[in-house]
Every structure is written in C-alpha cells, then in structure tokens.
C-alpha cells in the first residue's frame, strides 16, 4: 500500500467546498482543514505510486478552487 499526504492551498473562502469534493474521492482516506501556509491536508492511499500520482493530478488538482498542492509521499509495506 502506498500513501501520501497532500497539502492543498484553496481559493480564499472556498475551503469547505474543496473539503466536500475531496471527501467524495475513493482514494482519499482522511481530510482536515488546517491553518497556516496550507488550507487542507488530505491522506491518499492507493496500490502504487503511479496511482497516487493519478489521483493528485487527475482528481485533486481538477477540483474547482484548488490553487496548488504539495505532495508528501510515504510508502508502507506489509
């Protein structure tokens, strides 16, 4: 199982909308609103690093009002 934390910057005032859209994605396991340089953190899990890349580029970054992402990849093995 591969996991990544994604730090997301949203358009001003659109954090709740972004959170709601993230919660609908199947590979998103947790989302939280945070304060500081980023607005939202999302935990993404998938079977491969390539699949995580697809979730980030094709799903997260295409959500309206997502302005930027920083990806923190982690890998866990059973």
N, C-alpha and C positions, 0 to 999 in steps of 0.2 A: 504494500500500500504506500502510495506517495502522498505527501501532504504539503501544502503551502499556506502561509498566511499572506493575505493581500491587504495592503494599506491603501485606502481609497480616499481621494480628495473629490468632494462634490461641489456642484454649483451652490452658491450661497442660499441657504434656506431650503435646500432640496434633499437633505439628509434622510428624512423619513421616507420619502418616495424611493430613494435608492435602496434603503434597507428593505422596504417592502418588495421591491423587484428582486433583490438578491435572495430573499427567503424562498422565492418560487423556484430557484435553480436546484436541480437534484444533487449536484456535486458540492453545494455549499452546505457545510455541516453546522456552522455557527456564524452569527453576525452580531456585532456590537457597535454602538455609536461610541466614539472616543473624542476627546478634546485635545487640541494641540495642532500640530502640523498636518494631521490627517483627520478625517471626519468619521470614517468607518473602517473596521477591521473585519475581514471575512476569513474563515477557515475553509479551505478547499481540500477535498480528498478525492483521489482517483487511482486507477490501477497503474498509471505510468506518468512520467514527467511530461511526455508528449500530450497526453490527455489533459493534464493540468494547464499546459500552455494553451490548448484549445479553449478551455473554459474561460481563461483570463482574456484571451484576445477576441474570441467569437461571442462570448456571453456577457462577461462583466463589463468590458470596455465599450460594448454597444448599448449599455443601459443609458437612457437619457439622463443627463446631468452628472454623469461620471466624468470628471475632468482629467484625472491622472491616477495611475496605480504604481505601487512599488511592491515587488514580489519577494517574499522571503521563503524560498523553498527548503523543505525538510524531507528526509526520506526515512521511512521506518521499514524494517524487515522483520518478519515473523520467524 
